[in-house]
Amino acid sequence: MEYLHTMIRVSDLDESLDFFCGKLGLVEVARTEVEAGRFTLGFLAAPGDEERAREHKAPTVELTYNWPAEEGSAPEEYAGGRNFGHLAFGVDDIHQACRRLADGGVTINRPPRDGRMAFVRTPDGISIELLQKGEALAPIEPWISMPNTGEW
């Protein structure tokens, strides 16, 4: 297993980039805009880790900016820690990792139906994303037909 990133939601991407990059000193290594999902992701790395971060070999901070519902409306306000998203870990075999967790009594909130991604929660409710290293595995049961459970 390897630690990949920590995701936090931000209400103003430019202001957040100014803080994390302009003031704190991190470096933006990638940005993805997903028009269909109405969000932008910015990935930041420590100085000197830029190339390793682009290759997913160094941990990053993922800033997630959810676009306002309508043009000109205010961004979503986050309460109760909702601005903190999740910790992400790359795993060698997502099916085995989820099986081990489920056998240990952990609820698989978002099963790896796609052979690539799953979500679980810690006992304190912190969301953990598991991502298959490399290419997605072929989807298998019981994950294919397992529904989402709770929030992730």
C-alpha positions in Angstrom: 0.0 0.0 0.0 1.2 3.5 -0.6 -0.2 6.9 0.5 -1.5 8.9 -2.5 -3.3 12.1 -1.5 -5.4 14.0 0.9 -8.5 15.7 -0.6 -10.0 18.9 0.8 -12.9 20.9 -0.7 -12.4 24.6 -1.2 -14.9 27.4 -1.8 -12.5 29.6 -3.8 -9.8 27.8 -5.9 -7.8 30.9 -6.7 -7.7 31.9 -3.0 -6.7 28.4 -2.0 -4.0 28.2 -4.6 -2.6 31.5 -3.4 -2.5 30.1 0.2 -1.1 26.6 -0.6 1.3 27.6 -3.4 1.9 31.4 -3.0 2.2 31.4 0.7 2.8 27.8 1.9 5.1 27.0 -1.0 3.5 23.9 -2.5 3.6 23.5 -6.3 0.5 22.8 -8.6 1.4 19.7 -10.6 -1.9 18.9 -12.3 -5.4 20.3 -12.8 -8.5 18.6 -14.1 -11.8 20.3 -14.9 -14.8 18.0 -15.1 -17.6 19.9 -16.8 -20.1 17.1 -16.6 -19.5 16.7 -12.8 -19.1 20.5 -12.3 -15.9 20.4 -10.4 -12.2 21.2 -10.7 -9.3 19.2 -9.1 -5.9 20.8 -8.4 -3.1 18.5 -7.3 -0.3 20.1 -5.2 3.1 18.7 -4.2 6.0 19.7 -2.1 8.8 21.5 -3.8 11.2 19.0 -5.3 8.5 16.3 -5.5 6.8 17.7 -8.6 7.9 15.0 -11.1 7.4 12.1 -8.7 3.9 13.5 -7.9 3.0 13.7 -11.6 4.0 10.0 -11.8 1.9 9.2 -8.7 5.0 8.3 -6.7 4.8 11.1 -4.2 1.8 12.2 -2.0 -0.2 15.2 -3.0 -2.9 17.5 -1.7 -6.0 17.4 -3.9 -8.0 20.6 -3.9 -11.6 20.0 -5.0 -13.6 23.0 -6.1 -17.3 22.2 -6.7 -18.7 24.7 -9.1 -21.7 26.8 -8.0 -25.1 25.2 -8.9 -25.8 28.1 -11.3 -23.6 30.7 -13.0 -23.2 33.7 -10.6 -24.5 31.8 -7.5 -22.5 31.4 -4.3 -20.2 28.4 -3.8 -21.3 25.6 -1.5 -20.6 26.3 2.2 -19.1 23.4 4.1 -20.0 22.7 7.7 -19.1 20.0 10.1 -15.8 19.2 8.5 -17.3 18.4 5.0 -14.5 20.4 3.5 -12.1 17.6 4.4 -12.7 14.9 1.8 -10.7 11.7 2.2 -7.3 10.1 2.4 -6.3 8.0 -0.6 -4.1 4.9 -0.8 -3.0 2.9 -3.8 -3.3 -0.9 -3.3 -1.8 -3.8 -5.2 -5.2 -5.7 -5.4 -8.3 -3.7 -4.7 -10.5 -6.9 -4.5 -8.2 -8.5 -1.9 -7.9 -5.2 0.1 -11.8 -4.9 0.2 -12.2 -8.6 1.1 -9.7 -8.2 4.0 -11.5 -5.1 5.2 -15.0 -6.6 4.9 -13.8 -9.8 6.7 -12.6 -7.5 9.5 -16.0 -6.0 9.9 -15.5 -2.9 7.9 -18.4 -1.6 5.8 -17.5 -1.1 2.1 -19.3 2.1 1.5 -18.5 2.3 -2.2 -17.6 -1.2 -3.5 -14.9 -1.6 -6.3 -17.5 -2.4 -8.9 -15.2 -1.0 -11.5 -12.1 -2.8 -10.3 -10.5 0.5 -9.7 -11.9 2.5 -6.7 -13.6 1.8 -3.4 -14.4 3.9 -0.3 -14.5 2.9 3.4 -14.7 4.9 6.6 -12.5 4.8 9.7 -14.2 4.2 13.1 -14.3 8.0 13.5 -16.0 8.4 10.1 -13.0 9.6 8.1 -13.4 8.6 4.5 -10.7 6.5 2.9 -10.4 6.0 -0.8 -8.7 2.9 -2.1 -7.4 3.0 -5.7 -6.1 0.1 -7.7 -2.4 0.6 -8.6 -1.9 0.5 -12.4 -4.8 -0.6 -14.6 -8.2 -1.4 -13.1 -8.8 -5.1 -12.3 -11.6 -7.0 -14.1 -14.8 -6.4 -12.1 -15.9 -9.4 -10.0 -18.5 -10.5 -7.5 -19.5 -9.7 -4.8 -18.5 -6.2 -5.7 -20.2 -5.9 -9.0 -23.7 -6.2 -7.6 -23.0 -4.7 -4.1 -24.8 -1.3 -3.6 -23.3 1.8 -2.0 -23.8 2.0 1.7 -24.1 5.3 3.6 -21.9 8.2 2.7 -18.4 8.0 1.3 
